[in-house]
Amino acid sequence: MLSMTGYGKGEYVEGGLELTCEIKTVNNRYLDVSIKAPRVFACLEDVIRNTVRKKLTRGHADVFISLKDKRERPTALALDMALAGSYVAAAKAMKEAFPDLTDDITLSSVLRYPDVMKQEDSQSLDEEMTKALDVALEAALCKLNEMRAIEGEKLREDMLARVATIETLVEEISLRAPEIANEYREKLTARVKEYLNGANIDENRILTEVAVFTDKSNIDEELTRLRSHIEQFRSICQEGIVGRKLDFLVQEFNREANTTCSKSNDVAITRAGLVLKNEIEKIREQVQNLE
C-alpha cells in the first residue's frame, strides 16, 4: 500500500558534473507529471515522464532537476556572415553617400560589430549528462517510493483500526435489532389499550401492524453487506495499489450505513449508525491519500 504523498531526492556527482533530481508528490485523481529542468534536457521530457509513470499510477508529481557542469569543455565561436555582410554593405553605401569621410572599416572592426561574433553555449546534451539524469532520477524515485510505502503502512494501520471499530458497531446494532419489534409490540399494545379504555383488543390486528413495522425496519441485509464489506476491506488492504478499490468500497459502506439509520426506527441504532458513519468518513479521508 502506497501513499500518494512523498518526497525523494537523487544525486549524481562525478567528473565535474553535478546533477540533482528532486520529486515531490501530492494527491490527485489521475497521474500528472510536471517537470522543471534546464533547457538542455528539454528533448528528454517525454523520457522523464515515462520513467515516472513506471513508478507512479496516481497523484501529482513535481520533478525538479538542477545541473552544474564544471567540466572543461572547448569554447566555440560562431560567425554570422550574413549580418557581417550587411554591416559592410551599409558602410560602403555610406562611403558613396559621404565620400569625404575617412574609411576605417577593417576586419577587426567588423568582428566587433554587435552579434557578428557570438560565443556558442558550451553546455549541450551529451552521453554523460544523459547517464547522470538516469542515475539521479532512478534514485529519487526509489527514495520517493520508500517514503510513500512508510506513509502507506501508517494509513493501513489507521484504517484497519477504524474498520475494527466499525465491526464492533455492526455487532452492537445486530444485537439490538431483534429487540425493536418486541418493544414496538409492547408500546403499540399499551397505546391501544389506553385508547380503547379496557375494551377487547384485536390481537391479530396488533400482530399485523407489528409484522408490517418489522418488515419496514428490518436491516438484516444491510448488516450482512456491511460484514461482507469489512471482510473485503481487510483483504484489499493486503494488496499494493488499492486507492480506487477502497474508494469504491467506502462508498458502499456509506450507503449501507445510511440505509441502516433510515430504516431502524430506533434511537440506539441511530446513535450507533451515526458513529458508524463518522468512522467511515474518516476512512474515506484516508483513502484519498492512497495510490
Buried (B, 14 or more C-beta within 10 A) or exposed (E): BBBBBBBBBBBBEEEEBBBBBBBBBEBEEEBBBEBEBBEBBEEBEEBBBEBBEEBBBBBBBBBBBBBEBEEEEEEEEEEBEEBBEEBEEEBEEEBEEEEEEEEEEEEEEBEEBEEBBEEEEEBEBBEBBEBBBBBBBBBBBEBBBEBBBEBBEEBBEEBBEBBEBBBBBBEBBBEBBEEBBEEBBEEBBEEBEEEEEEEEBEEEEBEEBBEEBBEEBBBEEBBEBBBEBBEBBBEBBEEEEBBBBBBEBBEBBBBBBBBBBEBBEBEBBBBBBEBBBBBBBBBBEBBEBBB
